[in-house]
Amino acid sequence: MLEHSMFERLPLRSQAETLAKEGTLLAQRKFNSWTVKLYTLNNTFVELWTGEEAQVISTFKTSASAVAVLEPYLGEVDVREVLGL
């Protein structure tokens, strides 16, 4: 298991590969021309922003509340699917 501090030091390409292999995709949304995917990786929220010509990975401070992190994705999540209905 890769510690969060070590993850942040990886090159962007390695971070993206680590997210794909070890992360858990929670939600996806659109923001302007960006596709934003929210992952958890080792109990940390990580966003992968993908645009036409760029890719950006951002992490959240450990003090960030889960509600604040998840709020932008609520319109994209089908609660019935999450609850198995």
C-alpha positions in Angstrom: 0.0 0.0 0.0 1.4 3.4 -1.1 1.3 6.1 1.6 -0.3 9.3 0.6 2.8 11.4 1.0 4.7 9.0 -1.4 1.8 9.1 -3.8 2.0 12.9 -4.0 5.7 12.7 -4.9 5.1 10.4 -7.9 5.2 11.8 -11.4 1.7 12.5 -12.8 1.7 9.4 -15.1 2.5 7.2 -12.1 -0.1 8.8 -10.0 -2.7 8.2 -12.7 -1.6 4.5 -13.0 -1.8 4.1 -9.2 -5.3 5.5 -9.2 -6.4 3.2 -11.9 -4.9 0.1 -10.2 -5.4 0.8 -6.5 -7.9 3.6 -6.2 -11.7 3.2 -5.9 -13.7 5.3 -8.3 -16.6 6.9 -6.3 -18.1 9.3 -8.8 -17.7 11.3 -12.0 -18.9 14.7 -13.1 -18.4 17.3 -15.7 -17.1 20.9 -15.0 -16.9 23.1 -18.1 -14.8 21.1 -20.6 -13.3 18.9 -17.8 -14.2 15.4 -16.8 -13.6 15.0 -13.0 -13.4 11.6 -11.4 -13.4 11.2 -7.6 -11.4 8.3 -6.1 -10.4 7.1 -2.7 -6.9 5.9 -2.3 -5.7 4.8 1.1 -8.5 6.7 2.9 -7.8 9.9 1.0 -10.0 11.6 -1.6 -8.2 12.2 -4.9 -9.6 13.9 -8.0 -8.5 13.3 -11.6 -9.3 16.2 -13.9 -9.1 15.4 -17.6 -9.4 18.0 -20.3 -8.7 18.1 -24.0 -5.0 18.9 -23.5 -4.2 18.4 -19.9 -4.7 16.0 -17.0 -4.5 17.2 -13.3 -4.5 15.2 -10.1 -5.6 16.9 -6.9 -5.8 15.7 -3.4 -7.8 17.0 -0.4 -6.4 17.9 3.0 -7.2 15.4 5.7 -9.2 18.0 7.4 -11.7 18.3 4.5 -15.1 16.9 5.4 -16.4 14.1 3.3 -19.7 16.0 2.8 -17.8 19.0 1.3 -15.8 16.7 -1.0 -18.8 14.8 -2.2 -21.2 17.7 -2.6 -20.3 18.6 -6.2 -21.0 15.0 -7.2 -24.4 14.6 -5.7 -26.2 15.6 -8.9 -24.4 12.8 -10.7 -25.0 10.0 -8.2 -28.0 7.8 -8.5 -28.8 7.1 -4.8 -31.0 4.2 -5.8 -28.1 2.4 -7.4 -25.9 3.0 -4.3 -28.6 1.6 -2.1 -29.2 -1.4 -4.4 -32.8 -0.4 -5.2 
